[in-house]
Amino acid sequence: MRARAPAAVVAALGLGLGAGAAAAQSAEEDRFFVDKEDEDRDRTLWQGSLSSTSFVYTESGGQSTALVAGGATVPNASPFSRLFTELRAQVDGRHLRGGRWDLRADARGRLVNRDLINDALGLDRGDRNRIQSGQFGEHEYEVRELYLVRGGRRTDLFLGRQVIGDLAALKIDGLRIDYAKNARWTYLGFAGAYPLRASRSVLTDYPRGVDVVGTRTGRVVPVAGGFGAAYRTSRTYGAIGGVAIVPTKRDTRTDAWESPRVFVTTNGYARRSPRLDLYHYVVVDVAGAAGFALTNLTLGVQWKPAFRLRTNLSVNRVDTEVLEQQIANQLENVGPTIDGGVINNAEVQRIAADSVRGTVSAALGKTNRFEITTGLSARRRPEVRLEAGMTDKLLPAAQAVELLVQAVDRRFYGGLRLDLSFIRGVGLGQASYARSTSQIVRLAATRPGLKGGKAELQGDLAVVQSADDNAGAVCQPGDVATCYGSANTAAVQGNVTGYYRFKPDWFGVVQGGVGLQKLTITDPATMGGVPQSSIVTSSLFLRVGYRF
């Protein structure tokens, strides 16, 4: 048995790397199929799944209420619909042609409503913002994983597009080698081309470069490499290592080569006793554009002082490092100025957010029928200084606390599982973390075991209320802190979800939702609230899967 820590360690323990980790799930983690019996190793064993997913979301509502007599009005609801259809295939080929090579493949294609005309008059208004699905409004053709594996007694070789789950869930197009030193330790090394973080299509995996005069210079193909070690014992597993990412393009403003990024990372889980579990995930930038920085941190502990009592405590730190790699290429076009320089009004300042969360859960009743959970979390963003010509703009530190209370009845009347939760978030100090306070009450019911265990039905109803910090205030030119939202919002949302396995290898999911939103804005003349017409939202989700 190799000592490799499983690639799922990050996802399983909630230690994700922001947007990067969310996209880094491998076929081994979220696949729909299960392993077949593998008796004849002289023949290729094929297994996998195919799934089709469609989603549509629409809004409808009246015109806004004018703030002054005869004033202009606009539609309260978005006139554009969100619509996409997606096909995904996961394929696992074992001992190809009876040899020592295996194949893994995970790919999907998403079609979006680029040509969908939402105007009631049947006219295309040419607004690119009407595209509500797909990366940057385009169809998506994503290859999540596509690699070959050659297993040996001590050495495994991986070749192709793969996710290095042991080291920050990095995705590469290249080569990885694992060497099992013993039953506890496995060394791993890799090198290859580095696709753009958070890219959702092969069309944007390697973006086109631009020189100082705005001329395209071909695809930018950074190179990534690293080395580490994974460990596994009867009570622990994890990994530690270092990674270097070397850009192959110049900075459009200075014409200098961009700085390589070098970071070290570690993740792991330890069961110190039947009552105590520890886990961690850390990414520390050693060198790069931002210099030395603690990019990601999660430290957690789960303690079970009694059979019916469970406590959790976690500390998290995440910065905006991932945005730095996206914003210059996607949020604003770079173009030449009159004097031949380059202008790009999009600028990224890395900001770290910290959070602490603690929960206590208790099981009640003779058969643990009931469970009560209470939790408290706190989040903080530091003060931010924005360079703005002669006088810098200062955004004060923002912080908030959030209270969670949840009650579960696992055997309610009729075999239902009921879940009632209450979440209240409030700001602390000069500014709230999200510039608003909120309150959510949600009731959910689940009925499993229908149709002889083939079906399950779920329903939930949520009531949401939020108030912007600037509600009742007016934006003051020159003071950016006063120009955030200034409205109160109330919403009710209901969803019904059905699961059904209509054949052993066929599975379907359908979900429908309806919501009602009510917005009250501030009249700058009277400083009073002006209720707006209600917005009705509706959505439909459908997925059909087949495993082979």
N, C-alpha and C positions, 0 to 999 in steps of 0.2 A: 504494500500500500504506500503510495507516494505521500510526501509530507505537504503537498501543495494545499494552501488554504483555498477554499472554494471561492470562485468568482462572485458568488452571491453574498459574501460576507458584508459588503457595503450595503446592498439593498436590504438584506434580511434584518440588519440592525438599525436601519434608518440613518446610515452614516453617509448619505449621498453627497456628491460634489456639485450641488446646485443643478443647473441645467445640464452640465456635462454628465453627471452620474445618472440623471433621469434618462438620458439617451443611451446609456451604456449597458443596459440589461442584455445579457447574452441569451442565445437560444436555449441554453441549459436552464435558465431561470424562469422564463415566462412561456415556455412552449406549451401547446395544447395537447400534444401527444405524449404517450408514455412508452417506456422501453418494451419492445417485443421480446419474446423468448429468442435467444441467440444460441442455437444449437449447431448449425452448420457453418463453420468458419471458413469453409472452402468456397462459399458463395456470398455475394454482396447482400447485406441486409439493409433494405430501404425502409425508412419510417419518417413520419413528419406530419404536417398539417397544412391545410389551406383555409383561409378565412376571408370573408367579405364583410366590410363594415360600411354603413352609410349613415349620414347624420344631416339633419336639417334644423335650422333655428330661424325663427322669424319674430318680428315685433310689429305691433299695430297700436295706433293711438291717434289722438287729435292734435290740433295745432297748439302751440304754446300760448300762454296768456300774455298779452302785451303789457309792458310795464307802464306805458303811457298811452293815453287815448289816441287811437289811430296809428299806434306804433306797429312795427313789423313783427310778424310771427313766423315761427319755423316749426316743422314737424317735431313733436316730442319723441316719437319712436324713430328708430333707424329705418330708412326706406329700403335697406339692403338686407338680403337674406344670406345666411351662412349655409353652404351646402357642399358636401364632398362625398365621394365614394372611394373606398380604398380596398385594395386586394393585397393580401400578405401570404407569403409561402415560407415555411420552415422545413428544411430537409436535413435528414441525418442519414448518412451512408456509412455503414460499418464494414471493415475489412474488404475494401473494394477489390473485386475479382479474386477474392480469397487471399489478398496480400495483407500488408501491415499498415496500409494507409486508410484513414477515415476522412469523411467529408462533412463539413458543417456549412449550411447556407441559411440565411435569413434575409429576405428582401421584401419590399413592399412598394406599391405604386398608388399615388393618390391623385385623383382627378378633381379639380375645383371648378367653380362656376365662372370661369373667365368670360364666357360669352353669354351668361345669364343676364337678361335685361329685366331689371326690377322696377323700372319706371312704369307707373300706372298707365301712361300714354303709349307704352311700347317703344319708347325712344331711349337709345343708349346715350347717357349723359357724358360718357367718356371719363368718368371719375374712377381712377385706379383704386381708390379706397373702398369701392364697392366689393372688392374681392376680400372675402372674410375667412378664407381657408387656404392652407398651403403656405409654404415658406415664401414670404415676400410676394404673395399673390400669384405664384406659379405652380404648375403641376409638380409633384414630388416623385422622384424615382430613387428611393433610398436602398442602399445595400448596407444592412447593419453588420452582417458577418458573412464572410465567404472565404473559407480557408481549409487547407488539408492538414491532417495530423498523422504523423508517423510515430507510433509508439514503440519503445524499446524497453530493454530490461531496466535501464537506469535513465536513459535519455529519451525525451520526447521532442519532436520537431514540429513546429506550427508554421505554415506558410500561407500568406494571404491577408485579407482584411480581418482583423481580430480585435477584441477588446482585452486589454491587459487588466483584468479585474483586480489582481493582487496589488498593482501600483497605480492608484488613483483613477482606475477605470479608463485608462488612456486608450484611444483607438488609433491603430496604425495600419498601413498597407505594407507589410514586410514580413520579417522572420523573427521567430521566438524559439528559444531553446531552453528546456527544463532539464536539470540534472538532479536526480535524487541521490543525495549524498548518503542518507540513511533513512530509516523509517520516520524520523522526526523532521529533518531539514531537506528542502529542495531549493537549489539555486536556479535562478532564472535570469536570462538576458534577452534583449530584443533590440531591433533597429528597423527603421523603415520610414516611408513617407507619412506625413502627419496631416490628415484631413482637417479642415476648418472646424473648430469646436462648434457644436450645436447645429452643424449643417444637416439638413434633412433631405438632401438630394445630391446625386452624383454630379449634377450641374453646378453645384456651389461648393463641393468638397475642396476644390482647389481654385480659388477665385483668380481673376485676371489682375495682374499688376498694372500700376500706372506710374509713369516717370514724372519728373518735375515740370514738364510742359503739358502734362495731361495725355500723353500718348500711351496706349496700351502696350505692355511689354511681354505679354504671354502669361501663362499660368504660374502662380506662385506655389511652390511645392516645398514646404518646410520639411525638415528631417528630425525625427525623434529617436532617441535611444536611451536605454537604461539597464540597470542591473539591480537585482534584489534577491531576497531569500524569503521563502514561505516556510512556515512551521506548523506542525500539528502534533498534539499530544492527546491523551485521553480527556484532558480538561481545558485545553487551549487550542486556538488556531488563529493565524493571522499572517501578516507579511510586512516587510520593511525593505526600503530601497531608495534609489535616486534616479532621476529622469532629467534629460537635457533635451530642449527643443530649440533647434537652430533655424531661424527665419532665413529665407533666401530672397528677400526683397529689401529695397531701400525705403527709408522714410521719405514721404512725398514732400515734406517741408524742408528737410535738411540735406537730402540726397545721401545720407549716411546709412550704412547697413544697420538694420534693427538689432537690438541686443538679444543674444540668446537667453532663453529662460532655463534656469536650473532650479530644481526643487527636490526636496526629500519628502517621503511620505511613509506612513505606517498605519496599519489598521489591524484590529484583532478583537478577540473575544476570549474571556477566561471565566470558567465556572470554578470559583474558589471553594465553594461548598454547595450543598443542595439549596442553601438559603441565599447565597450571594453570587451575583453575576456582574462582571465588569466588561465594558467594551469601549473602544476608542477609534477615532479616525482623525488623522492629522496630515495637513499639507503645509509645508514651510518653503516659501520661495527664498532661495539662497542668493540668486543673481537674476537680473532681468531689468526690464524697463522701470519697474517700481522698486528695484533694489531688494533688500531683505524685508520679508513680510510674512506674517502668519496668515496664510490665505484661507485655510479651512481648519476648523477644530471642532471635534465632538468628543466629549468625555461623558460616560454614563455609567450608572450603577443601578442594579435592581436588587432589592433586599426583601426577603420574605421572612419576617420575624415569626410568623405563625402560618399554619396551613391555610387559613382563610384570609390572610392579610398579605398584600403585596405593595411595595413602594418603589417608585422610580424617580431618579434625579439625573438630569442631563444639563450640560453646559455646551453652548454652540457659538461658533464665530464663523461668519461667512462674509467675504468681501465681493466687490463687483469685478473681479479679475476677468470673468468670462465676457463681460460687456466690452472690455477693451479690445478684444479680438474681433468683435462683430461690428461695432458702431461705425468705424471709419469706412468700412467697405459697403455698408448697407443703409445707414440712416441718412447719409447725405452724399451727393455726388461731389467728387473732387474735380475742380476745373481750373484752368489757368487764369491769372489776372492780367491786367494790362501790361505790367512790367515783367511778365514772364514767370512770376512766382506761382505758387499753388495755394489755393484757399480751400479750407474745409472748416465750416462753422461748427461741426460736431466735435466736442472735446470730452474726454472721459477723465474723471477724477476718481481714483480708487477709494472707496469708502467701505469700511468694515462695520457690520452690525453684530451685536452680541445679544444672546438670549440665555435665560436660565428657566428650566421647567421642572416642576416637581409634581408628582401625582401619588395618591394613596387609594388603593382599591380593596374593598372588603366583600367577601362572599357571605351571604346570609341564608338561613333556612337549612333544614335537615339535609337536603340534597343539593345545597349550593344553588338554589333556584334563583335567588336575587343577587345582584351585584351593585354596589354603590361605589362610585369613583368621584373623587374631588381632586382638582388640580389648580395650580397657580403658576403662571409664567410671567416673565418680565423681559422686555426687549428694549434695546437702546441703540441709537445711532449718534455718533459724536458730532460735534459742531463742524460745520462745513463753511469754508471761505471760498467765495467765487470771485475770480479776478474780473473786474468790470471797469477798465479804464482808470480814471483818476481815483475813484473810490470803490474799494472792494465791497461786495455784498456778503453779509454774514447770515447764515442760516443757523439758528440755535440748535443745540442738541435736542433730540426728540426721544421720548421714552414713554412706555406704556406698560400696564399690567393687565393680565387677562385671567379671569376666573372661570373654571369649568366645573360643572356639577352634572353627573350622569347617573341614571338609574336604569337597570336592565332587569326584566323579568323573562326568564328563559322558557317558562311553561305557563303562559297566560291562557285564558279561556280559548278553546278551539285549537290548541296546539300552536298558538302564535308566540313569537318572540318579540317583546316590546322593548323599545329603547327610547328613553326620554332624556334630552340633554339641554343644558342652559349654558350659554357662553356670554360673558360680559367683559368688554374691553374698554378701558378708560386711560386717558393720558395723564402723565405726571409732569409737573414743572411747566415751563414756558410753552412747550409744544408737544403734541401727541405724536407717537411714533408714525402713524399713518395719516396725520393731520385730521383725525376724526376719532370719534368714539362709536362703539357699536354694541348691539345686543342681538343674540340669536337664540331662538327657542325651536327645537326640532323634535318631532315625534315620528318614530319609524316602527313599522311592524313587518315581520317576516314569517311566512308560512312555508316551512320546508316539508319534504316528504310527500308531496302531492303526486298523484298518478304512480303510486308504487315507488316513489323515490326518484322518478324521472324529471319532476318539475319542482319549481320553487317560485313563490310569488312574494314580492316586496312592495311596500308603499311607504312614502314619507311625506310629511308636511312641515314646512319651515316658515317661521315668521322672523323677518330681519328688520331691524331699525338702526339707522346710523345718522350721525350729526357731524358735519364738518366743524373744525375748530373755528372757522371764519363765518359760520352761519350768523346772519344778522350784521355782518360787517361788509365793507366795500373795499375793493382793490384800490390801493393807493399807488399811483405811478411812482417808480423809484424805490418802492419797498416790496421786494419779491415775496417776503414772508406773509404779506396780506393778500396775495393774489392766488392762493390755492382755492379749493372748492369752498362755496359758501351756501350750502343747501342742506336740507334735512330729507332723508329718504326712508320710506317704509315699503316693504315688499312681502308678499306671500307667495310661496312656491310649493307646488305639489308634484310628485313623481310617482309613477307606477312602473315596476320592472318585473318582467317575467323571464324565467330560465326554463328551458325544456330540452331534454336529450331525447329526440324523437326516434333515434336509432343508436345502437351502441357507438357508432363512429360519427354521428352527426349531432350537432349541438347548436341551439339558437338562443339569442338574447334579444329582447325588445324592450325599449323604455320610452315612455311618453311623459311629457311634462308640460304644465301650464302654470304661468305666474302672473302676478299683478303687481305693478310698481307705481308708487305715488311719490312725486317730487315737489318740494316746496323751496322756491328760490327767494333771494333777498331783493327787495325793491330799493335801489340806491338812494332814491329820493326820500322815502318815508322810513326806511330801515325796517319795514315790516315784511312778513312772509307773504309770498304770492303763490298759492297752490296752482299746480299745473295739471293738465288733464292726465288721466291714468294711462299707463302703458301695459298692454297685454303681451306676454311672451309665450311662445310655444316651441316645443322641440320634440324631435323623434329620432331615436337611435335604434339601429338594427344591425345585428351581427349574426352571421351563419358560419359555422366552422365544421370542417371535415378532417378527420385524422386517418392516416393510412399506415 
